[in-house]
């Protein structure tokens, strides 16, 4: 049942990846060791990614979308650099 719920949730969203976390050292069902889980999340960079996302940087643009949206900045910077070098 848990696996079916997970599959439905993955199918309904667009995750970039799925990270597996061991709930305990013995790999026993229905036993959750919070210290082990938090250590895995910290070492895997997940907690830092959540912190950055909460700070307001949750967007991940494709390269084409990024270029289309921020291309104006490259021309402004290039013009500024050319002006400074003269």
N, C-alpha and C positions, 0 to 999 in steps of 0.2 A: 504494500500500500504506500509506504514512504517513497519508494522508487517511482511509482506511478505519479504521485504528487510532484516529485522533483521533475520528471519528464514533462508533465503538463506545464509547470512553471517555466522551464527552459524553453519549451515550444512557444509560450505566450510572450516571452521577452526576447531581447537580442543581446545576450551576454557576450562579452569579449572573450571570456574564458571561465572555466569552472575550477575552483580550487577545492581540493578534498582536504578535510581536516580530521585528524584522528581524535575521537572523543575521549579516549583513555588509552593507557599503555597496554592494557590487556585486550583491547578491541572487543569488549563485552557490550552487548546491546543494553540500552536503557541506563547506562552509567556515563555521566558527563563530568569530566574533571576540568573545571574552569581554568586552573593554572596551566594545564597542558595546552588547552585551546588558545588561551590568550598568548602564550609563548609562541605558538605556531603562527598566529595572526600577526604578531609583532615582527617575528623573524622573516615572514613572507612579505612584509611591506604593506599588508592589507590595512592595518590601523593607520599608517601614514597616508595611504591613498584615501581613506575615509576622511581623515582630518583635512586634507587638501580639498576634497570635494565639498565638504561642509563650509570651507572658507570661501567658496564661491568659484571654484575652478573645475566644475564637473563636465565641461564640454570636451568632446573629442571630435575634431573635425577631420574629414578626409582631406588629403592634400589639395585636391581640386577645389573643394569648398573654401579651404583656408586661403588659397591664392585668389579666388574670386572675391572673397570678402575683404582681404587685407592688402590687396595689390596696390592700392593707393598709397599705403605707407612706404612701400619700396621705392616708388617714384619720388616721394617727398624726401626720403633719406638720401637717395641718389642725387637729387638736385641740391640738397644741403651740402653734401660732400664735395660736389663739383664747385659750388660757390666758395667753400672754404679753401679749396686747393688753388684758387686763382689769386 
